[in-house]
Amino acid sequence: MKSNYKIGDRIGIWGYETDVPILDIIQIGDTFEYKVCLADEIEWITDDDIADKIDEDKPTVYPVQIKSTLMSARDRGRIDEIIKALKFLEDDKMICYADEIEFLKKIRSW
């Protein structure tokens, strides 16, 4: 049996969130559960909780993107410094922060 979704897919959740990435998937018997972050908490949801899959070809517009002109050069500089620190930690401690770095790069481009 195969899941309708894969890790990284962006989904909408009934009555809750409209754009949430799937972080992990586990199969329990004939059903699948999906690990997502809702309201800053990790939750496991089922197919019944999922309203729809977000079309990957259509760019998602976040409310923050609408206000993108409000990010100052100082804020962008702070993000650059955090990215440099994470890259240094990767080299020094052999820990991968690729997801965090990509997230920060997306924020910086807003």
N, CA, C and O atoms as CSV, one atom per row, in Angstrom:
chain,resi,resn,atom,element,x,y,z
A,1,MET,N,N,0.843,-1.179,0.000
A,1,MET,CA,C,0.000,0.000,0.000
A,1,MET,C,C,0.891,1.245,0.000
A,1,MET,O,O,1.911,1.291,0.687
A,2,LYS,N,N,0.496,2.239,-0.769
A,2,LYS,CA,C,1.295,3.445,-0.910
A,2,LYS,C,C,0.522,4.666,-0.418
A,2,LYS,O,O,-0.686,4.777,-0.623
A,3,SER,N,N,1.236,5.573,0.232
A,3,SER,CA,C,0.625,6.812,0.721
A,3,SER,C,C,0.286,7.742,-0.444
A,3,SER,O,O,0.942,7.714,-1.486
A,4,ASN,N,N,-0.733,8.556,-0.255
A,4,ASN,CA,C,-1.114,9.562,-1.255
A,4,ASN,C,C,-0.151,10.745,-1.248
A,4,ASN,O,O,-0.156,11.552,-2.178
A,5,TYR,N,N,0.666,10.852,-0.218
A,5,TYR,CA,C,1.561,11.992,-0.045
A,5,TYR,C,C,2.986,11.509,0.203
A,5,TYR,O,O,3.223,10.333,0.480
A,6,LYS,N,N,3.927,12.443,0.097
A,6,LYS,CA,C,5.317,12.113,0.394
A,6,LYS,C,C,5.901,13.201,1.302
A,6,LYS,O,O,5.332,14.285,1.425
A,7,ILE,N,N,7.015,12.909,1.922
A,7,ILE,CA,C,7.679,13.892,2.783
A,7,ILE,C,C,8.013,15.120,1.937
A,7,ILE,O,O,8.556,15.007,0.838
A,8,GLY,N,N,7.683,16.280,2.465
A,8,GLY,CA,C,7.936,17.527,1.752
A,8,GLY,C,C,6.709,18.079,1.058
A,8,GLY,O,O,6.666,19.266,0.734
A,9,ASP,N,N,5.690,17.224,0.819
A,9,ASP,CA,C,4.451,17.732,0.233
A,9,ASP,C,C,3.846,18.772,1.163
A,9,ASP,O,O,3.950,18.664,2.385
A,10,ARG,N,N,3.220,19.772,0.577
A,10,ARG,CA,C,2.542,20.807,1.351
A,10,ARG,C,C,1.047,20.544,1.269
A,10,ARG,O,O,0.495,20.339,0.188
A,11,ILE,N,N,0.399,20.553,2.436
A,11,ILE,CA,C,-1.006,20.187,2.505
A,11,ILE,C,C,-1.817,21.233,3.256
A,11,ILE,O,O,-1.277,22.042,4.012
A,12,GLY,N,N,-3.115,21.198,3.031
A,12,GLY,CA,C,-4.053,21.981,3.815
A,12,GLY,C,C,-4.754,21.050,4.790
A,12,GLY,O,O,-5.034,19.898,4.461
A,13,ILE,N,N,-5.040,21.547,5.992
A,13,ILE,CA,C,-5.666,20.732,7.027
A,13,ILE,C,C,-7.031,21.321,7.351
A,13,ILE,O,O,-7.157,22.521,7.595
A,14,TRP,N,N,-8.056,20.466,7.353
A,14,TRP,CA,C,-9.434,20.914,7.569
A,14,TRP,C,C,-9.563,21.829,8.778
A,14,TRP,O,O,-9.193,21.456,9.892
A,15,GLY,N,N,-10.089,23.025,8.552
A,15,GLY,CA,C,-10.406,23.951,9.630
A,15,GLY,C,C,-9.223,24.429,10.452
A,15,GLY,O,O,-9.404,24.909,11.571
A,16,TYR,N,N,-8.003,24.305,9.911
A,16,TYR,CA,C,-6.861,24.664,10.746
A,16,TYR,C,C,-5.806,25.431,9.971
A,16,TYR,O,O,-5.719,26.653,10.092
A,17,GLU,N,N,-5.018,24.751,9.192
A,17,GLU,CA,C,-3.924,25.365,8.448
A,17,GLU,C,C,-4.142,25.180,6.958
A,17,GLU,O,O,-4.782,24.219,6.531
A,18,THR,N,N,-3.607,26.105,6.166
A,18,THR,CA,C,-3.788,26.015,4.722
A,18,THR,C,C,-2.528,25.609,3.974
A,18,THR,O,O,-2.606,25.261,2.796
A,19,ASP,N,N,-1.367,25.644,4.623
A,19,ASP,CA,C,-0.118,25.304,3.935
A,19,ASP,C,C,0.890,24.774,4.944
A,19,ASP,O,O,1.617,25.541,5.576
A,20,VAL,N,N,0.923,23.456,5.086
A,20,VAL,CA,C,1.774,22.809,6.085
A,20,VAL,C,C,2.610,21.738,5.379
A,20,VAL,O,O,2.056,20.931,4.633
A,21,PRO,N,N,3.942,21.711,5.599
A,21,PRO,CA,C,4.751,20.650,4.995
A,21,PRO,C,C,4.665,19.352,5.802
A,21,PRO,O,O,4.567,19.371,7.028
A,22,ILE,N,N,4.703,18.236,5.092
A,22,ILE,CA,C,4.762,16.934,5.756
A,22,ILE,C,C,6.218,16.657,6.094
A,22,ILE,O,O,7.082,16.654,5.217
A,23,LEU,N,N,6.482,16.423,7.385
A,23,LEU,CA,C,7.848,16.222,7.865
A,23,LEU,C,C,8.264,14.758,7.890
A,23,LEU,O,O,9.441,14.438,7.721
A,24,ASP,N,N,7.294,13.868,8.102
A,24,ASP,CA,C,7.600,12.447,8.176
A,24,ASP,C,C,6.308,11.670,7.943
A,24,ASP,O,O,5.216,12.212,8.110
A,25,ILE,N,N,6.431,10.410,7.559
A,25,ILE,CA,C,5.277,9.550,7.306
A,25,ILE,C,C,5.547,8.187,7.927
A,25,ILE,O,O,6.634,7.626,7.787
A,26,ILE,N,N,4.532,7.664,8.619
A,26,ILE,CA,C,4.634,6.293,9.122
A,26,ILE,C,C,3.376,5.538,8.705
A,26,ILE,O,O,2.292,6.111,8.598
A,27,GLN,N,N,3.547,4.249,8.475
A,27,GLN,CA,C,2.407,3.401,8.130
A,27,GLN,C,C,2.029,2.594,9.357
A,27,GLN,O,O,2.871,1.952,9.985
A,28,ILE,N,N,0.737,2.638,9.688
A,28,ILE,CA,C,0.214,1.864,10.804
A,28,ILE,C,C,-0.905,1.000,10.238
A,28,ILE,O,O,-2.010,1.479,9.986
A,29,GLY,N,N,-0.605,-0.259,10.047
A,29,GLY,CA,C,-1.572,-1.152,9.411
A,29,GLY,C,C,-1.821,-0.724,7.974
A,29,GLY,O,O,-0.894,-0.633,7.169
A,30,ASP,N,N,-3.088,-0.463,7.662
A,30,ASP,CA,C,-3.458,-0.041,6.313
A,30,ASP,C,C,-3.544,1.475,6.175
A,30,ASP,O,O,-3.898,1.974,5.107
A,31,THR,N,N,-3.230,2.208,7.226
A,31,THR,CA,C,-3.342,3.670,7.173
A,31,THR,C,C,-1.974,4.320,7.344
A,31,THR,O,O,-1.004,3.686,7.761
A,32,PHE,N,N,-1.932,5.588,7.013
A,32,PHE,CA,C,-0.703,6.365,7.151
A,32,PHE,C,C,-0.949,7.524,8.094
A,32,PHE,O,O,-2.051,8.069,8.154
A,33,GLU,N,N,0.087,7.895,8.829
A,33,GLU,CA,C,0.053,9.095,9.651
A,33,GLU,C,C,1.164,10.005,9.187
A,33,GLU,O,O,2.234,9.553,8.779
A,34,TYR,N,N,0.893,11.300,9.256
A,34,TYR,CA,C,1.797,12.314,8.727
A,34,TYR,C,C,2.211,13.263,9.848
A,34,TYR,O,O,1.373,13.809,10.565
A,35,LYS,N,N,3.514,13.445,9.980
A,35,LYS,CA,C,4.057,14.347,10.994
A,35,LYS,C,C,4.089,15.762,10.416
A,35,LYS,O,O,4.700,16.003,9.375
A,36,VAL,N,N,3.418,16.702,11.108
A,36,VAL,CA,C,3.373,18.098,10.681
A,36,VAL,C,C,3.580,19.000,11.892
A,36,VAL,O,O,3.461,18.556,13.034
A,37,CYS,N,N,3.885,20.246,11.641
A,37,CYS,CA,C,4.037,21.218,12.723
A,37,CYS,C,C,2.842,22.160,12.674
A,37,CYS,O,O,2.677,22.911,11.712
A,38,LEU,N,N,2.012,22.122,13.706
A,38,LEU,CA,C,0.823,22.959,13.801
A,38,LEU,C,C,0.932,23.847,15.032
A,38,LEU,O,O,1.112,23.358,16.148
A,39,ALA,N,N,0.821,25.145,14.823
A,39,ALA,CA,C,0.876,26.103,15.935
A,39,ALA,C,C,2.096,25.841,16.813
A,39,ALA,O,O,1.989,25.790,18.038
A,40,ASP,N,N,3.243,25.676,16.183
A,40,ASP,CA,C,4.519,25.474,16.862
A,40,ASP,C,C,4.610,24.171,17.651
A,40,ASP,O,O,5.467,24.040,18.525
A,41,GLU,N,N,3.735,23.202,17.354
A,41,GLU,CA,C,3.794,21.903,18.003
A,41,GLU,C,C,3.779,20.808,16.944
A,41,GLU,O,O,3.088,20.923,15.932
A,42,ILE,N,N,4.538,19.757,17.180
A,42,ILE,CA,C,4.569,18.619,16.268
A,42,ILE,C,C,3.335,17.758,16.538
A,42,ILE,O,O,3.040,17.405,17.680
A,43,GLU,N,N,2.621,17.429,15.457
A,43,GLU,CA,C,1.412,16.610,15.555
A,43,GLU,C,C,1.475,15.509,14.506
A,43,GLU,O,O,2.135,15.659,13.477
A,44,TRP,N,N,0.796,14.417,14.766
A,44,TRP,CA,C,0.611,13.349,13.787
A,44,TRP,C,C,-0.833,13.395,13.344
A,44,TRP,O,O,-1.735,13.368,14.181
A,45,ILE,N,N,-1.072,13.464,12.040
A,45,ILE,CA,C,-2.422,13.529,11.509
A,45,ILE,C,C,-2.646,12.367,10.544
A,45,ILE,O,O,-1.697,11.691,10.146
A,46,THR,N,N,-3.907,12.140,10.171
A,46,THR,CA,C,-4.253,11.060,9.243
A,46,THR,C,C,-4.789,11.653,7.945
A,46,THR,O,O,-4.946,12.868,7.825
A,47,ASP,N,N,-5.066,10.791,6.982
A,47,ASP,CA,C,-5.641,11.235,5.713
A,47,ASP,C,C,-6.946,12.003,5.913
A,47,ASP,O,O,-7.237,12.936,5.166
A,48,ASP,N,N,-7.724,11.618,6.910
A,48,ASP,CA,C,-9.005,12.285,7.167
A,48,ASP,C,C,-8.832,13.740,7.580
A,48,ASP,O,O,-9.751,14.541,7.406
A,49,ASP,N,N,-7.678,14.096,8.120
A,49,ASP,CA,C,-7.422,15.473,8.549
A,49,ASP,C,C,-6.995,16.371,7.389
A,49,ASP,O,O,-7.045,17.597,7.497
A,50,ILE,N,N,-6.579,15.765,6.291
A,50,ILE,CA,C,-6.017,16.528,5.171
A,50,ILE,C,C,-7.129,16.965,4.217
A,50,ILE,O,O,-7.895,16.148,3.705
A,51,ALA,N,N,-7.192,18.280,3.997
A,51,ALA,CA,C,-8.208,18.835,3.103
A,51,ALA,C,C,-7.756,18.751,1.651
A,51,ALA,O,O,-8.526,18.354,0.777
A,52,ASP,N,N,-6.503,19.126,1.396
A,52,ASP,CA,C,-6.009,19.124,0.020
A,52,ASP,C,C,-4.491,19.203,-0.004
A,52,ASP,O,O,-3.847,19.531,0.992
A,53,LYS,N,N,-3.945,18.895,-1.163
A,53,LYS,CA,C,-2.507,19.022,-1.396
A,53,LYS,C,C,-2.288,20.331,-2.142
A,53,LYS,O,O,-3.021,20.648,-3.079
A,54,ILE,N,N,-1.284,21.086,-1.728
A,54,ILE,CA,C,-0.978,22.356,-2.353
A,54,ILE,C,C,-0.274,22.098,-3.674
A,54,ILE,O,O,0.672,21.312,-3.732
A,55,ASP,N,N,-0.728,22.754,-4.732
A,55,ASP,CA,C,-0.129,22.615,-6.058
A,55,ASP,C,C,1.282,23.180,-6.016
A,55,ASP,O,O,1.467,24.371,-5.762
A,56,GLU,N,N,2.288,22.329,-6.265
A,56,GLU,CA,C,3.685,22.756,-6.168
A,56,GLU,C,C,4.077,23.727,-7.265
A,56,GLU,O,O,5.014,24.505,-7.090
A,57,ASP,N,N,3.371,23.698,-8.407
A,57,ASP,CA,C,3.700,24.614,-9.494
A,57,ASP,C,C,3.212,26.026,-9.217
A,57,ASP,O,O,3.724,26.993,-9.780
A,58,LYS,N,N,2.229,26.134,-8.352
A,58,LYS,CA,C,1.680,27.440,-8.004
A,58,LYS,C,C,2.403,27.948,-6.763
A,58,LYS,O,O,2.324,27.314,-5.711
A,59,PRO,N,N,3.100,29.067,-6.857
A,59,PRO,CA,C,3.825,29.564,-5.682
A,59,PRO,C,C,2.862,29.951,-4.566
A,59,PRO,O,O,1.821,30.562,-4.805
A,60,THR,N,N,3.230,29.583,-3.353
A,60,THR,CA,C,2.433,29.920,-2.191
A,60,THR,C,C,2.753,31.341,-1.759
A,60,THR,O,O,3.921,31.726,-1.691
A,61,VAL,N,N,1.733,32.112,-1.470
A,61,VAL,CA,C,1.935,33.475,-0.985
A,61,VAL,C,C,1.635,33.477,0.502
A,61,VAL,O,O,0.516,33.184,0.924
A,62,TYR,N,N,2.625,33.802,1.276
A,62,TYR,CA,C,2.471,33.879,2.711
A,62,TYR,C,C,2.152,35.316,3.100
A,62,TYR,O,O,2.584,36.243,2.415
A,63,PRO,N,N,1.411,35.524,4.176
A,63,PRO,CA,C,1.119,36.897,4.598
A,63,PRO,C,C,2.382,37.724,4.806
A,63,PRO,O,O,2.385,38.930,4.558
A,64,VAL,N,N,3.453,37.083,5.259
A,64,VAL,CA,C,4.702,37.800,5.484
A,64,VAL,C,C,5.271,38.312,4.163
A,64,VAL,O,O,5.879,39.382,4.121
A,65,GLN,N,N,5.077,37.549,3.080
A,65,GLN,CA,C,5.595,37.974,1.784
A,65,GLN,C,C,4.936,39.261,1.326
A,65,GLN,O,O,5.564,40.080,0.655
A,66,ILE,N,N,3.688,39.442,1.680
A,66,ILE,CA,C,2.986,40.657,1.293
A,66,ILE,C,C,3.650,41.859,1.945
A,66,ILE,O,O,3.691,42.947,1.370
A,67,LYS,N,N,4.168,41.655,3.149
A,67,LYS,CA,C,4.835,42.733,3.881
A,67,LYS,C,C,6.345,42.687,3.690
A,67,LYS,O,O,7.083,43.219,4.520
A,68,SER,N,N,6.819,42.065,2.619
A,68,SER,CA,C,8.247,41.815,2.448
A,68,SER,C,C,9.076,43.092,2.450
A,68,SER,O,O,10.257,43.055,2.797
A,69,THR,N,N,8.495,44.196,2.080
A,69,THR,CA,C,9.264,45.433,2.055
A,69,THR,C,C,9.580,45.933,3.464
A,69,THR,O,O,10.362,46.870,3.629
A,70,LEU,N,N,8.975,45.312,4.477
A,70,LEU,CA,C,9.225,45.739,5.847
A,70,LEU,C,C,10.503,45.155,6.434
A,70,LEU,O,O,10.954,45.615,7.483
A,71,MET,N,N,11.101,44.151,5.788
A,71,MET,CA,C,12.335,43.569,6.310
A,71,MET,C,C,13.489,44.522,6.018
A,71,MET,O,O,13.747,44.873,4.867
A,72,SER,N,N,14.156,44.920,7.050
A,72,SER,CA,C,15.236,45.895,6.900
A,72,SER,C,C,16.537,45.213,6.483
A,72,SER,O,O,16.675,43.993,6.567
A,73,ALA,N,N,17.470,46.020,6.038
A,73,ALA,CA,C,18.794,45.510,5.682
A,73,ALA,C,C,19.459,44.897,6.916
A,73,ALA,O,O,20.200,43.920,6.810
A,74,ARG,N,N,19.189,45.473,8.076
A,74,ARG,CA,C,19.748,44.948,9.325
A,74,ARG,C,C,19.232,43.529,9.580
A,74,ARG,O,O,19.998,42.648,9.970
A,75,ASP,N,N,17.922,43.311,9.355
A,75,ASP,CA,C,17.357,41.970,9.540
A,75,ASP,C,C,17.972,40.982,8.561
A,75,ASP,O,O,18.285,39.850,8.931
A,76,ARG,N,N,18.145,41.407,7.313
A,76,ARG,CA,C,18.764,40.529,6.325
A,76,ARG,C,C,20.202,40.204,6.726
A,76,ARG,O,O,20.668,39.082,6.530
A,77,GLY,N,N,20.896,41.182,7.282
A,77,GLY,CA,C,22.259,40.958,7.756
A,77,GLY,C,C,22.302,39.959,8.895
A,77,GLY,O,O,23.208,39.128,8.966
A,78,ARG,N,N,21.326,40.036,9.784
A,78,ARG,CA,C,21.250,39.078,10.896
A,78,ARG,C,C,21.043,37.654,10.367
A,78,ARG,O,O,21.662,36.702,10.844
A,79,ILE,N,N,20.170,37.534,9.384
A,79,ILE,CA,C,19.928,36.218,8.795
A,79,ILE,C,C,21.218,35.694,8.163
A,79,ILE,O,O,21.552,34.520,8.322
A,80,ASP,N,N,21.940,36.552,7.451
A,80,ASP,CA,C,23.210,36.141,6.844
A,80,ASP,C,C,24.197,35.655,7.902
A,80,ASP,O,O,24.907,34.673,7.689
A,81,GLU,N,N,24.239,36.340,9.037
A,81,GLU,CA,C,25.151,35.940,10.114
A,81,GLU,C,C,24.754,34.585,10.705
A,81,GLU,O,O,25.618,33.770,11.029
A,82,ILE,N,N,23.456,34.348,10.844
A,82,ILE,CA,C,22.992,33.057,11.365
A,82,ILE,C,C,23.357,31.940,10.391
A,82,ILE,O,O,23.795,30.869,10.810
A,83,ILE,N,N,23.180,32.186,9.095
A,83,ILE,CA,C,23.538,31.191,8.083
A,83,ILE,C,C,25.029,30.874,8.161
A,83,ILE,O,O,25.418,29.708,8.098
A,84,LYS,N,N,25.872,31.911,8.301
A,84,LYS,CA,C,27.319,31.686,8.416
A,84,LYS,C,C,27.645,30.843,9.649
A,84,LYS,O,O,28.479,29.940,9.589
A,85,ALA,N,N,26.978,31.148,10.775
A,85,ALA,CA,C,27.229,30.399,12.013
A,85,ALA,C,C,26.824,28.938,11.853
A,85,ALA,O,O,27.541,28.044,12.304
A,86,LEU,N,N,25.671,28.687,11.209
A,86,LEU,CA,C,25.230,27.305,11.010
A,86,LEU,C,C,26.183,26.552,10.093
A,86,LEU,O,O,26.466,25.376,10.321
A,87,LYS,N,N,26.679,27.220,9.060
A,87,LYS,CA,C,27.640,26.576,8.160
A,87,LYS,C,C,28.932,26.248,8.908
A,87,LYS,O,O,29.524,25.190,8.694
A,88,PHE,N,N,29.369,27.154,9.784
A,88,PHE,CA,C,30.563,26.903,10.591
A,88,PHE,C,C,30.340,25.692,11.497
A,88,PHE,O,O,31.214,24.832,11.615
A,89,LEU,N,N,29.163,25.626,12.141
A,89,LEU,CA,C,28.864,24.487,13.006
A,89,LEU,C,C,28.833,23.185,12.227
A,89,LEU,O,O,29.258,22.146,12.732
A,90,GLU,N,N,28.326,23.235,10.986
A,90,GLU,CA,C,28.326,22.027,10.148
A,90,GLU,C,C,29.744,21.514,9.953
A,90,GLU,O,O,30.009,20.320,10.087
A,91,ASP,N,N,30.653,22.432,9.635
A,91,ASP,CA,C,32.041,22.032,9.390
A,91,ASP,C,C,32.713,21.558,10.671
A,91,ASP,O,O,33.462,20.581,10.661
A,92,ASP,N,N,32.442,22.254,11.776
A,92,ASP,CA,C,33.113,21.980,13.036
A,92,ASP,C,C,32.581,20.717,13.722
A,92,ASP,O,O,33.366,19.901,14.204
A,93,LYS,N,N,31.281,20.553,13.768
A,93,LYS,CA,C,30.670,19.460,14.529
A,93,LYS,C,C,30.138,18.334,13.652
A,93,LYS,O,O,29.649,17.325,14.160
A,94,MET,N,N,30.231,18.503,12.345
A,94,MET,CA,C,29.750,17.509,11.399
A,94,MET,C,C,28.253,17.242,11.580
A,94,MET,O,O,27.796,16.104,11.480
A,95,ILE,N,N,27.497,18.319,11.850
A,95,ILE,CA,C,26.044,18.246,11.971
A,95,ILE,C,C,25.467,18.970,10.772
A,95,ILE,O,O,25.976,20.021,10.383
A,96,CYS,N,N,24.428,18.437,10.186
A,96,CYS,CA,C,23.833,19.041,8.994
A,96,CYS,C,C,22.692,19.983,9.379
A,96,CYS,O,O,21.749,19.588,10.065
A,97,TYR,N,N,22.790,21.211,8.935
A,97,TYR,CA,C,21.747,22.205,9.142
A,97,TYR,C,C,21.167,22.661,7.807
A,97,TYR,O,O,20.723,23.802,7.681
A,98,ALA,N,N,21.169,21.779,6.813
A,98,ALA,CA,C,20.731,22.155,5.462
A,98,ALA,C,C,19.296,22.664,5.447
A,98,ALA,O,O,19.009,23.659,4.783
A,99,ASP,N,N,18.390,22.006,6.163
A,99,ASP,CA,C,16.989,22.444,6.182
A,99,ASP,C,C,16.855,23.825,6.811
A,99,ASP,O,O,16.113,24.672,6.312
A,100,GLU,N,N,17.570,24.048,7.901
A,100,GLU,CA,C,17.490,25.341,8.572
A,100,GLU,C,C,18.054,26.454,7.695
A,100,GLU,O,O,17.502,27.552,7.632
A,101,ILE,N,N,19.160,26.153,7.022
A,101,ILE,CA,C,19.785,27.144,6.145
A,101,ILE,C,C,18.862,27.479,4.981
A,101,ILE,O,O,18.714,28.650,4.631
A,102,GLU,N,N,18.240,26.474,4.378
A,102,GLU,CA,C,17.312,26.731,3.271
A,102,GLU,C,C,16.123,27.563,3.738
A,102,GLU,O,O,15.665,28.454,3.022
A,103,PHE,N,N,15.625,27.274,4.937
A,103,PHE,CA,C,14.515,28.050,5.497
A,103,PHE,C,C,14.920,29.513,5.676
A,103,PHE,O,O,14.168,30.420,5.318
A,104,LEU,N,N,16.095,29.732,6.224
A,104,LEU,CA,C,16.569,31.106,6.421
A,104,LEU,C,C,16.790,31.825,5.098
A,104,LEU,O,O,16.532,33.024,4.994
A,105,LYS,N,N,17.262,31.111,4.093
A,105,LYS,CA,C,17.446,31.732,2.772
A,105,LYS,C,C,16.104,32.153,2.183
A,105,LYS,O,O,16.006,33.198,1.540
A,106,LYS,N,N,15.067,31.339,2.402
A,106,LYS,CA,C,13.728,31.718,1.922
A,106,LYS,C,C,13.242,32.965,2.634
A,106,LYS,O,O,12.693,33.869,2.004
A,107,ILE,N,N,13.441,33.020,3.944
A,107,ILE,CA,C,13.018,34.201,4.699
A,107,ILE,C,C,13.767,35.431,4.200
A,107,ILE,O,O,13.184,36.502,4.032
A,108,ARG,N,N,15.052,35.264,3.970
A,108,ARG,CA,C,15.866,36.406,3.531
A,108,ARG,C,C,15.402,36.940,2.183
A,108,ARG,O,O,15.484,38.142,1.932
A,109,SER,N,N,14.915,36.058,1.314
A,109,SER,CA,C,14.478,36.504,-0.012
A,109,SER,C,C,13.118,37.171,0.018
A,109,SER,O,O,12.709,37.769,-0.977
A,110,TRP,N,N,12.400,37.085,1.137
A,110,TRP,CA,C,11.116,37.767,1.235
A,110,TRP,C,C,11.398,39.219,1.233
A,110,TRP,O,O,10.473,40.028,1.307
